[in-house]
Amino acid sequence: GAVQKMPDDVMILKHLKGEGDSLRLSIWDLGGQKEFYPLHLLVLSRLAVYIVCFDMRLLSSSADPEEREKAIQFLRFWLNSVFSSSSSIEEGKGGGAPIVLVG
């Protein structure tokens, strides 16, 4: 089907230790539609790298103030979503997953 199971943390950790045969790459376009927000808990992992894309023109001082505020809120939502879903709460495990901003 259209939804594939993400590789679990154990498979990735085994690969990083040289115990696994291969590493699987999955690319998810979460697009921003509210209908898909519940899926975030299923697909966001601390062992991933996230790319958050946004339109820099909407954040400029010359942008419409309402559009600028919406863009800031949208960017803030995605950063918080990735951070809260992918951060390790276990002590000594380091921070959350890396986030690359593309604007």
Biopython code that builds the backbone (N, CA, C, O; Angstrom):
import numpy as np
from Bio.PDB.StructureBuilder import StructureBuilder

atoms = [
    (1, "GLY", "N", (0.799, -1.178, 0.000)),
    (1, "GLY", "CA", (0.000, 0.000, 0.000)),
    (1, "GLY", "C", (0.849, 1.251, 0.000)),
    (1, "GLY", "O", (2.071, 1.190, -0.133)),
    (2, "ALA", "N", (0.194, 2.377, 0.149)),
    (2, "ALA", "CA", (0.861, 3.676, 0.126)),
    (2, "ALA", "C", (1.657, 3.944, 1.400)),
    (2, "ALA", "O", (2.630, 4.698, 1.370)),
    (3, "VAL", "N", (1.257, 3.337, 2.517)),
    (3, "VAL", "CA", (1.957, 3.564, 3.776)),
    (3, "VAL", "C", (2.871, 2.389, 4.059)),
    (3, "VAL", "O", (2.428, 1.241, 4.111)),
    (4, "GLN", "N", (4.150, 2.683, 4.243)),
    (4, "GLN", "CA", (5.121, 1.648, 4.560)),
    (4, "GLN", "C", (5.563, 1.809, 6.001)),
    (4, "GLN", "O", (5.610, 2.922, 6.525)),
    (5, "LYS", "N", (5.885, 0.698, 6.636)),
    (5, "LYS", "CA", (6.360, 0.745, 8.003)),
    (5, "LYS", "C", (7.779, 1.313, 8.016)),
    (5, "LYS", "O", (8.639, 0.892, 7.242)),
    (6, "MET", "N", (8.005, 2.266, 8.901)),
    (6, "MET", "CA", (9.336, 2.838, 9.051)),
    (6, "MET", "C", (10.246, 1.817, 9.713)),
    (6, "MET", "O", (9.787, 1.022, 10.533)),
    (7, "PRO", "N", (11.539, 1.828, 9.368)),
    (7, "PRO", "CA", (12.458, 0.916, 10.049)),
    (7, "PRO", "C", (12.510, 1.268, 11.527)),
    (7, "PRO", "O", (12.554, 2.441, 11.896)),
    (8, "ASP", "N", (12.505, 0.248, 12.362)),
    (8, "ASP", "CA", (12.513, 0.547, 13.789)),
    (8, "ASP", "C", (13.919, 0.884, 14.283)),
    (8, "ASP", "O", (14.917, 0.633, 13.608)),
    (9, "ASP", "N", (13.961, 1.456, 15.472)),
    (9, "ASP", "CA", (15.224, 1.910, 16.046)),
    (9, "ASP", "C", (16.238, 0.784, 16.161)),
    (9, "ASP", "O", (17.432, 1.010, 15.963)),
    (10, "VAL", "N", (15.789, -0.423, 16.477)),
    (10, "VAL", "CA", (16.706, -1.554, 16.674)),
    (10, "VAL", "C", (17.447, -1.870, 15.381)),
    (10, "VAL", "O", (18.658, -2.090, 15.410)),
    (11, "MET", "N", (16.742, -1.898, 14.239)),
    (11, "MET", "CA", (17.384, -2.203, 12.963)),
    (11, "MET", "C", (18.447, -1.155, 12.637)),
    (11, "MET", "O", (19.541, -1.502, 12.193)),
    (12, "ILE", "N", (18.137, 0.109, 12.852)),
    (12, "ILE", "CA", (19.074, 1.181, 12.542)),
    (12, "ILE", "C", (20.284, 1.108, 13.466)),
    (12, "ILE", "O", (21.421, 1.247, 13.015)),
    (13, "LEU", "N", (20.046, 0.890, 14.753)),
    (13, "LEU", "CA", (21.161, 0.815, 15.694)),
    (13, "LEU", "C", (22.068, -0.370, 15.382)),
    (13, "LEU", "O", (23.288, -0.250, 15.495)),
    (14, "LYS", "N", (21.503, -1.511, 14.991)),
    (14, "LYS", "CA", (22.323, -2.671, 14.618)),
    (14, "LYS", "C", (23.187, -2.337, 13.405)),
    (14, "LYS", "O", (24.360, -2.708, 13.352)),
    (15, "HIS", "N", (22.609, -1.641, 12.438)),
    (15, "HIS", "CA", (23.364, -1.264, 11.252)),
    (15, "HIS", "C", (24.529, -0.339, 11.618)),
    (15, "HIS", "O", (25.645, -0.511, 11.130)),
    (16, "LEU", "N", (24.257, 0.631, 12.475)),
    (16, "LEU", "CA", (25.298, 1.574, 12.863)),
    (16, "LEU", "C", (26.433, 0.891, 13.617)),
    (16, "LEU", "O", (27.571, 1.361, 13.595)),
    (17, "LYS", "N", (26.124, -0.210, 14.279)),
    (17, "LYS", "CA", (27.152, -0.974, 14.992)),
    (17, "LYS", "C", (27.838, -1.990, 14.078)),
    (17, "LYS", "O", (28.733, -2.710, 14.522)),
    (18, "GLY", "N", (27.429, -2.057, 12.808)),
    (18, "GLY", "CA", (28.026, -2.999, 11.860)),
    (18, "GLY", "C", (27.420, -4.382, 11.914)),
    (18, "GLY", "O", (27.983, -5.318, 11.345)),
    (19, "GLU", "N", (26.290, -4.541, 12.578)),
    (19, "GLU", "CA", (25.656, -5.847, 12.714)),
    (19, "GLU", "C", (24.583, -6.102, 11.655)),
    (19, "GLU", "O", (24.199, -7.252, 11.438)),
    (20, "GLY", "N", (24.103, -5.074, 11.007)),
    (20, "GLY", "CA", (23.015, -5.227, 10.041)),
    (20, "GLY", "C", (23.542, -5.396, 8.631)),
    (20, "GLY", "O", (24.687, -5.050, 8.338)),
    (21, "ASP", "N", (22.697, -5.931, 7.756)),
    (21, "ASP", "CA", (23.079, -6.126, 6.360)),
    (21, "ASP", "C", (22.870, -4.879, 5.516)),
    (21, "ASP", "O", (23.653, -4.599, 4.609)),
    (22, "SER", "N", (21.837, -4.148, 5.809)),
    (22, "SER", "CA", (21.536, -2.980, 4.990)),
    (22, "SER", "C", (20.788, -1.945, 5.819)),
    (22, "SER", "O", (20.316, -2.221, 6.922)),
    (23, "LEU", "N", (20.697, -0.782, 5.268)),
    (23, "LEU", "CA", (19.965, 0.299, 5.899)),
    (23, "LEU", "C", (18.926, 0.791, 4.896)),
    (23, "LEU", "O", (19.252, 1.035, 3.734)),
    (24, "ARG", "N", (17.716, 0.934, 5.322)),
    (24, "ARG", "CA", (16.630, 1.346, 4.445)),
    (24, "ARG", "C", (16.384, 2.847, 4.581)),
    (24, "ARG", "O", (16.363, 3.383, 5.689)),
    (25, "LEU", "N", (16.202, 3.510, 3.455)),
    (25, "LEU", "CA", (15.903, 4.935, 3.429)),
    (25, "LEU", "C", (14.438, 5.103, 3.066)),
    (25, "LEU", "O", (13.974, 4.580, 2.053)),
    (26, "SER", "N", (13.721, 5.832, 3.894)),
    (26, "SER", "CA", (12.324, 6.159, 3.608)),
    (26, "SER", "C", (12.202, 7.666, 3.568)),
    (26, "SER", "O", (12.728, 8.360, 4.439)),
    (27, "ILE", "N", (11.520, 8.172, 2.574)),
    (27, "ILE", "CA", (11.287, 9.605, 2.459)),
    (27, "ILE", "C", (9.786, 9.838, 2.590)),
    (27, "ILE", "O", (8.984, 9.248, 1.866)),
    (28, "TRP", "N", (9.428, 10.703, 3.518)),
    (28, "TRP", "CA", (8.028, 11.019, 3.767)),
    (28, "TRP", "C", (7.807, 12.491, 3.494)),
    (28, "TRP", "O", (8.547, 13.337, 3.996)),
    (29, "ASP", "N", (6.796, 12.802, 2.702)),
    (29, "ASP", "CA", (6.388, 14.185, 2.485)),
    (29, "ASP", "C", (5.127, 14.391, 3.301)),
    (29, "ASP", "O", (4.048, 13.957, 2.897)),
    (30, "LEU", "N", (5.249, 15.055, 4.455)),
    (30, "LEU", "CA", (4.103, 15.236, 5.334)),
    (30, "LEU", "C", (3.270, 16.453, 4.962)),
    (30, "LEU", "O", (2.195, 16.664, 5.523)),
    (31, "GLY", "N", (3.749, 17.244, 4.034)),
    (31, "GLY", "CA", (2.987, 18.279, 3.366)),
    (31, "GLY", "C", (2.292, 19.336, 4.188)),
    (31, "GLY", "O", (2.130, 20.451, 3.693)),
    (32, "GLY", "N", (1.879, 19.072, 5.379)),
    (32, "GLY", "CA", (1.267, 20.107, 6.195)),
    (32, "GLY", "C", (-0.235, 20.033, 6.343)),
    (32, "GLY", "O", (-0.815, 20.856, 7.052)),
    (33, "GLN", "N", (-0.879, 19.089, 5.707)),
    (33, "GLN", "CA", (-2.327, 19.004, 5.838)),
    (33, "GLN", "C", (-2.696, 18.496, 7.240)),
    (33, "GLN", "O", (-2.113, 17.534, 7.739)),
    (34, "LYS", "N", (-3.663, 19.155, 7.852)),
    (34, "LYS", "CA", (-4.070, 18.816, 9.218)),
    (34, "LYS", "C", (-4.579, 17.381, 9.330)),
    (34, "LYS", "O", (-4.495, 16.774, 10.398)),
    (35, "GLU", "N", (-5.103, 16.840, 8.240)),
    (35, "GLU", "CA", (-5.631, 15.474, 8.258)),
    (35, "GLU", "C", (-4.553, 14.451, 8.596)),
    (35, "GLU", "O", (-4.855, 13.364, 9.088)),
    (36, "PHE", "N", (-3.294, 14.801, 8.331)),
    (36, "PHE", "CA", (-2.201, 13.855, 8.536)),
    (36, "PHE", "C", (-1.447, 14.076, 9.846)),
    (36, "PHE", "O", (-0.509, 13.333, 10.134)),
    (37, "TYR", "N", (-1.822, 15.063, 10.642)),
    (37, "TYR", "CA", (-1.128, 15.308, 11.905)),
    (37, "TYR", "C", (-1.082, 14.075, 12.808)),
    (37, "TYR", "O", (-0.051, 13.832, 13.434)),
    (38, "PRO", "N", (-2.163, 13.282, 12.902)),
    (38, "PRO", "CA", (-2.087, 12.093, 13.768)),
    (38, "PRO", "C", (-1.011, 11.084, 13.347)),
    (38, "PRO", "O", (-0.562, 10.286, 14.170)),
    (39, "LEU", "N", (-0.598, 11.111, 12.081)),
    (39, "LEU", "CA", (0.445, 10.189, 11.617)),
    (39, "LEU", "C", (1.827, 10.546, 12.141)),
    (39, "LEU", "O", (2.729, 9.709, 12.123)),
    (40, "HIS", "N", (2.007, 11.775, 12.607)),
    (40, "HIS", "CA", (3.322, 12.206, 13.074)),
    (40, "HIS", "C", (3.877, 11.268, 14.139)),
    (40, "HIS", "O", (5.065, 10.947, 14.126)),
    (41, "LEU", "N", (3.035, 10.834, 15.048)),
    (41, "LEU", "CA", (3.504, 9.937, 16.104)),
    (41, "LEU", "C", (3.989, 8.605, 15.551)),
    (41, "LEU", "O", (4.806, 7.934, 16.182)),
    (42, "LEU", "N", (3.500, 8.219, 14.388)),
    (42, "LEU", "CA", (3.890, 6.944, 13.793)),
    (42, "LEU", "C", (5.165, 7.032, 12.973)),
    (42, "LEU", "O", (5.887, 6.042, 12.855)),
    (43, "VAL", "N", (5.459, 8.192, 12.405)),
    (43, "VAL", "CA", (6.579, 8.279, 11.463)),
    (43, "VAL", "C", (7.762, 9.113, 11.938)),
    (43, "VAL", "O", (8.847, 9.005, 11.367)),
    (44, "LEU", "N", (7.587, 9.933, 12.956)),
    (44, "LEU", "CA", (8.701, 10.752, 13.419)),
    (44, "LEU", "C", (9.532, 9.970, 14.429)),
    (44, "LEU", "O", (8.997, 9.405, 15.382)),
    (45, "SER", "N", (10.834, 9.943, 14.213)),
    (45, "SER", "CA", (11.739, 9.155, 15.047)),
    (45, "SER", "C", (12.983, 9.968, 15.368)),
    (45, "SER", "O", (13.379, 10.834, 14.587)),
    (46, "ARG", "N", (13.596, 9.700, 16.501)),
    (46, "ARG", "CA", (14.829, 10.406, 16.866)),
    (46, "ARG", "C", (16.002, 9.965, 15.995)),
    (46, "ARG", "O", (17.044, 10.620, 15.997)),
    (47, "LEU", "N", (15.854, 8.872, 15.254)),
    (47, "LEU", "CA", (16.930, 8.362, 14.407)),
    (47, "LEU", "C", (16.766, 8.780, 12.953)),
    (47, "LEU", "O", (17.251, 8.103, 12.046)),
    (48, "ALA", "N", (16.090, 9.880, 12.739)),
    (48, "ALA", "CA", (15.855, 10.376, 11.385)),
    (48, "ALA", "C", (16.531, 11.734, 11.217)),
    (48, "ALA", "O", (17.000, 12.333, 12.185)),
    (49, "VAL", "N", (16.570, 12.200, 9.996)),
    (49, "VAL", "CA", (17.003, 13.549, 9.671)),
    (49, "VAL", "C", (15.810, 14.222, 9.015)),
    (49, "VAL", "O", (15.204, 13.658, 8.104)),
    (50, "TYR", "N", (15.471, 15.408, 9.462)),
    (50, "TYR", "CA", (14.286, 16.096, 8.974)),
    (50, "TYR", "C", (14.671, 17.312, 8.147)),
    (50, "TYR", "O", (15.591, 18.052, 8.497)),
    (51, "ILE", "N", (13.958, 17.507, 7.049)),
    (51, "ILE", "CA", (14.121, 18.686, 6.208)),
    (51, "ILE", "C", (12.803, 19.450, 6.271)),
    (51, "ILE", "O", (11.765, 18.945, 5.844)),
    (52, "VAL", "N", (12.847, 20.650, 6.795)),
    (52, "VAL", "CA", (11.659, 21.500, 6.894)),
    (52, "VAL", "C", (11.813, 22.601, 5.856)),
    (52, "VAL", "O", (12.715, 23.434, 5.942)),
    (53, "CYS", "N", (10.916, 22.592, 4.874)),
    (53, "CYS", "CA", (10.959, 23.562, 3.774)),
    (53, "CYS", "C", (9.913, 24.651, 3.991)),
    (53, "CYS", "O", (8.796, 24.378, 4.431)),
    (54, "PHE", "N", (10.288, 25.875, 3.680)),
    (54, "PHE", "CA", (9.365, 26.987, 3.840)),
    (54, "PHE", "C", (9.735, 28.091, 2.860)),
    (54, "PHE", "O", (10.831, 28.091, 2.299)),
    (55, "ASP", "N", (8.825, 29.022, 2.659)),
    (55, "ASP", "CA", (9.018, 30.120, 1.717)),
    (55, "ASP", "C", (9.556, 31.334, 2.469)),
    (55, "ASP", "O", (8.828, 31.962, 3.238)),
    (56, "MET", "N", (10.821, 31.664, 2.249)),
    (56, "MET", "CA", (11.463, 32.799, 2.928)),
    (56, "MET", "C", (10.798, 34.132, 2.614)),
    (56, "MET", "O", (10.852, 35.064, 3.416)),
    (57, "ARG", "N", (10.172, 34.219, 1.447)),
    (57, "ARG", "CA", (9.523, 35.482, 1.075)),
    (57, "ARG", "C", (8.410, 35.831, 2.054)),
    (57, "ARG", "O", (8.132, 37.005, 2.298)),
    (58, "LEU", "N", (7.766, 34.792, 2.620)),
    (58, "LEU", "CA", (6.678, 35.034, 3.566)),
    (58, "LEU", "C", (7.179, 35.501, 4.928)),
    (58, "LEU", "O", (6.401, 36.010, 5.734)),
    (59, "LEU", "N", (8.465, 35.334, 5.188)),
    (59, "LEU", "CA", (9.034, 35.743, 6.472)),
    (59, "LEU", "C", (9.726, 37.102, 6.411)),
    (59, "LEU", "O", (10.166, 37.622, 7.437)),
    (60, "SER", "N", (9.821, 37.674, 5.223)),
    (60, "SER", "CA", (10.527, 38.956, 5.083)),
    (60, "SER", "C", (9.698, 40.096, 5.677)),
    (60, "SER", "O", (8.482, 39.985, 5.838)),
    (61, "SER", "N", (10.370, 41.169, 5.991)),
    (61, "SER", "CA", (9.684, 42.330, 6.564)),
    (61, "SER", "C", (8.720, 42.973, 5.571)),
    (61, "SER", "O", (7.810, 43.698, 5.975)),
    (62, "SER", "N", (8.909, 42.713, 4.272)),
    (62, "SER", "CA", (8.020, 43.303, 3.261)),
    (62, "SER", "C", (6.776, 42.440, 3.008)),
    (62, "SER", "O", (5.895, 42.836, 2.244)),
    (63, "ALA", "N", (6.701, 41.280, 3.636)),
    (63, "ALA", "CA", (5.543, 40.394, 3.445)),
    (63, "ALA", "C", (4.319, 40.958, 4.167)),
    (63, "ALA", "O", (4.445, 41.727, 5.120)),
    (64, "ASP", "N", (3.156, 40.570, 3.706)),
    (64, "ASP", "CA", (1.910, 40.946, 4.365)),
    (64, "ASP", "C", (1.973, 40.458, 5.820)),
    (64, "ASP", "O", (2.296, 39.293, 6.054)),
    (65, "PRO", "N", (1.676, 41.311, 6.790)),
    (65, "PRO", "CA", (1.791, 40.924, 8.197)),
    (65, "PRO", "C", (0.992, 39.674, 8.583)),
    (65, "PRO", "O", (1.465, 38.850, 9.366)),
    (66, "GLU", "N", (-0.211, 39.535, 8.035)),
    (66, "GLU", "CA", (-1.012, 38.351, 8.347)),
    (66, "GLU", "C", (-0.375, 37.090, 7.764)),
    (66, "GLU", "O", (-0.313, 36.059, 8.434)),
    (67, "GLU", "N", (0.096, 37.170, 6.526)),
    (67, "GLU", "CA", (0.757, 36.030, 5.890)),
    (67, "GLU", "C", (2.060, 35.688, 6.614)),
    (67, "GLU", "O", (2.407, 34.518, 6.778)),
    (68, "ARG", "N", (2.762, 36.716, 7.038)),
    (68, "ARG", "CA", (4.020, 36.509, 7.776)),
    (68, "ARG", "C", (3.752, 35.770, 9.082)),
    (68, "ARG", "O", (4.464, 34.825, 9.422)),
    (69, "GLU", "N", (2.732, 36.197, 9.806)),
    (69, "GLU", "CA", (2.391, 35.536, 11.071)),
    (69, "GLU", "C", (1.976, 34.082, 10.845)),
    (69, "GLU", "O", (2.362, 33.197, 11.609)),
    (70, "LYS", "N", (1.194, 33.840, 9.800)),
    (70, "LYS", "CA", (0.804, 32.452, 9.477)),
    (70, "LYS", "C", (2.029, 31.603, 9.157)),
    (70, "LYS", "O", (2.122, 30.455, 9.591)),
    (71, "ALA", "N", (2.971, 32.166, 8.397)),
    (71, "ALA", "CA", (4.183, 31.435, 8.032)),
    (71, "ALA", "C", (5.032, 31.125, 9.266)),
    (71, "ALA", "O", (5.585, 30.031, 9.382)),
    (72, "ILE", "N", (5.132, 32.078, 10.178)),
    (72, "ILE", "CA", (5.893, 31.865, 11.415)),
    (72, "ILE", "C", (5.241, 30.773, 12.256)),
    (72, "ILE", "O", (5.924, 29.891, 12.776)),
    (73, "GLN", "N", (3.928, 30.835, 12.388)),
    (73, "GLN", "CA", (3.211, 29.819, 13.167)),
    (73, "GLN", "C", (3.361, 28.435, 12.543)),
    (73, "GLN", "O", (3.521, 27.446, 13.259)),
    (74, "PHE", "N", (3.310, 28.359, 11.225)),
    (74, "PHE", "CA", (3.444, 27.084, 10.522)),
    (74, "PHE", "C", (4.848, 26.505, 10.725)),
    (74, "PHE", "O", (4.999, 25.315, 11.001)),
    (75, "LEU", "N", (5.860, 27.343, 10.588)),
    (75, "LEU", "CA", (7.240, 26.909, 10.804)),
    (75, "LEU", "C", (7.440, 26.478, 12.255)),
    (75, "LEU", "O", (8.066, 25.452, 12.521)),
    (76, "ARG", "N", (6.918, 27.247, 13.171)),
    (76, "ARG", "CA", (7.023, 26.906, 14.593)),
    (76, "ARG", "C", (6.336, 25.570, 14.878)),
    (76, "ARG", "O", (6.861, 24.753, 15.634)),
    (77, "PHE", "N", (5.166, 25.343, 14.275)),
    (77, "PHE", "CA", (4.460, 24.080, 14.457)),
    (77, "PHE", "C", (5.339, 22.903, 14.037)),
    (77, "PHE", "O", (5.462, 21.922, 14.771)),
    (78, "TRP", "N", (5.953, 23.005, 12.844)),
    (78, "TRP", "CA", (6.753, 21.884, 12.344)),
    (78, "TRP", "C", (7.990, 21.643, 13.187)),
    (78, "TRP", "O", (8.344, 20.497, 13.461)),
    (79, "LEU", "N", (8.643, 22.708, 13.597)),
    (79, "LEU", "CA", (9.826, 22.542, 14.438)),
    (79, "LEU", "C", (9.455, 21.909, 15.781)),
    (79, "LEU", "O", (10.148, 21.007, 16.251)),
    (80, "ASN", "N", (8.383, 22.369, 16.391)),
    (80, "ASN", "CA", (7.923, 21.782, 17.654)),
    (80, "ASN", "C", (7.481, 20.338, 17.473)),
    (80, "ASN", "O", (7.762, 19.488, 18.318)),
    (81, "SER", "N", (6.797, 20.062, 16.383)),
    (81, "SER", "CA", (6.318, 18.706, 16.116)),
    (81, "SER", "C", (7.480, 17.730, 15.973)),
    (81, "SER", "O", (7.478, 16.658, 16.579)),
    (82, "VAL", "N", (8.461, 18.103, 15.178)),
    (82, "VAL", "CA", (9.627, 17.236, 14.981)),
    (82, "VAL", "C", (10.389, 17.078, 16.294)),
    (82, "VAL", "O", (10.763, 15.967, 16.669)),
    (83, "PHE", "N", (10.617, 18.187, 16.986)),
    (83, "PHE", "CA", (11.382, 18.118, 18.225)),
    (83, "PHE", "C", (10.678, 17.255, 19.274)),
    (83, "PHE", "O", (11.306, 16.389, 19.882)),
    (84, "SER", "N", (9.383, 17.483, 19.489)),
    (84, "SER", "CA", (8.679, 16.744, 20.533)),
    (84, "SER", "C", (8.491, 15.274, 20.185)),
    (84, "SER", "O", (8.447, 14.432, 21.081)),
    (85, "SER", "N", (8.381, 14.954, 18.915)),
    (85, "SER", "CA", (8.186, 13.558, 18.515)),
    (85, "SER", "C", (9.485, 12.792, 18.361)),
    (85, "SER", "O", (9.480, 11.561, 18.370)),
    (86, "SER", "N", (10.593, 13.491, 18.220)),
    (86, "SER", "CA", (11.838, 12.795, 17.930)),
    (86, "SER", "C", (12.906, 12.970, 19.004)),
    (86, "SER", "O", (14.020, 12.471, 18.848)),
    (87, "SER", "N", (12.590, 13.661, 20.077)),
    (87, "SER", "CA", (13.561, 13.849, 21.150)),
    (87, "SER", "C", (13.585, 12.618, 22.040)),
    (87, "SER", "O", (12.565, 11.963, 22.253)),
    (88, "SER", "N", (14.749, 12.322, 22.545)),
    (88, "SER", "CA", (14.902, 11.215, 23.473)),
    (88, "SER", "C", (14.642, 11.722, 24.884)),
    (88, "SER", "O", (15.233, 12.712, 25.314)),
    (89, "ILE", "N", (13.767, 11.047, 25.594)),
    (89, "ILE", "CA", (13.495, 11.460, 26.970)),
    (89, "ILE", "C", (14.353, 10.680, 27.961)),
    (89, "ILE", "O", (14.330, 10.953, 29.161)),
    (90, "GLU", "N", (15.107, 9.713, 27.454)),
    (90, "GLU", "CA", (15.985, 8.948, 28.322)),
    (90, "GLU", "C", (17.236, 9.763, 28.611)),
    (90, "GLU", "O", (17.840, 10.339, 27.706)),
    (91, "GLU", "N", (17.610, 9.802, 29.863)),
    (91, "GLU", "CA", (18.779, 10.579, 30.252)),
    (91, "GLU", "C", (20.042, 10.014, 29.620)),
    (91, "GLU", "O", (20.239, 8.800, 29.587)),
    (92, "GLY", "N", (20.890, 10.894, 29.123)),
    (92, "GLY", "CA", (22.149, 10.467, 28.547)),
    (92, "GLY", "C", (22.060, 10.031, 27.102)),
    (92, "GLY", "O", (23.052, 9.554, 26.552)),
    (93, "LYS", "N", (20.911, 10.176, 26.465)),
    (93, "LYS", "CA", (20.748, 9.730, 25.078)),
    (93, "LYS", "C", (20.985, 10.845, 24.077)),
    (93, "LYS", "O", (20.848, 10.618, 22.874)),
    (94, "GLY", "N", (21.329, 12.016, 24.519)),
    (94, "GLY", "CA", (21.562, 13.104, 23.586)),
    (94, "GLY", "C", (20.274, 13.824, 23.232)),
    (94, "GLY", "O", (19.227, 13.590, 23.836)),
    (95, "GLY", "N", (20.365, 14.699, 22.249)),
    (95, "GLY", "CA", (19.223, 15.521, 21.852)),
    (95, "GLY", "C", (18.336, 14.832, 20.860)),
    (95, "GLY", "O", (18.349, 13.610, 20.712)),
    (96, "GLY", "N", (17.563, 15.649, 20.185)),
    (96, "GLY", "CA", (16.636, 15.138, 19.191)),
    (96, "GLY", "C", (17.305, 14.926, 17.852)),
    (96, "GLY", "O", (18.519, 15.069, 17.706)),
    (97, "ALA", "N", (16.500, 14.588, 16.900)),
    (97, "ALA", "CA", (16.981, 14.346, 15.536)),
    (97, "ALA", "C", (17.417, 15.663, 14.896)),
    (97, "ALA", "O", (16.903, 16.726, 15.244)),
    (98, "PRO", "N", (18.369, 15.592, 13.959)),
    (98, "PRO", "CA", (18.783, 16.814, 13.257)),
    (98, "PRO", "C", (17.664, 17.357, 12.368)),
    (98, "PRO", "O", (16.918, 16.598, 11.749)),
    (99, "ILE", "N", (17.565, 18.684, 12.319)),
    (99, "ILE", "CA", (16.568, 19.351, 11.485)),
    (99, "ILE", "C", (17.298, 20.295, 10.536)),
    (99, "ILE", "O", (18.067, 21.150, 10.975)),
    (100, "VAL", "N", (17.058, 20.143, 9.245)),
    (100, "VAL", "CA", (17.650, 21.002, 8.222)),
    (100, "VAL", "C", (16.543, 21.955, 7.746)),
    (100, "VAL", "O", (15.482, 21.513, 7.303)),
    (101, "LEU", "N", (16.797, 23.244, 7.840)),
    (101, "LEU", "CA", (15.829, 24.247, 7.374)),
    (101, "LEU", "C", (16.194, 24.667, 5.959)),
    (101, "LEU", "O", (17.331, 25.056, 5.694)),
    (102, "VAL", "N", (15.225, 24.588, 5.051)),
    (102, "VAL", "CA", (15.434, 24.988, 3.665)),
    (102, "VAL", "C", (14.413, 26.062, 3.341)),
    (102, "VAL", "O", (13.210, 25.800, 3.325)),
    (103, "GLY", "N", (14.891, 27.270, 3.083)),
    (103, "GLY", "CA", (13.982, 28.365, 2.805)),
    (103, "GLY", "C", (14.383, 29.108, 1.552)),
    (103, "GLY", "O", (13.720, 30.070, 1.165)),
]
sb = StructureBuilder()
sb.init_structure("model")
sb.init_model(0)
sb.init_chain("A")
sb.init_seg("    ")
for serial, (resi, resn, name, xyz) in enumerate(atoms, 1):
    if name == "N":
        sb.init_residue(resn, " ", resi, " ")
    sb.init_atom(name, np.array(xyz, "f"), 0.0, 1.0, " ", f" {name:<3s}", serial, name[0])
structure = sb.get_structure()
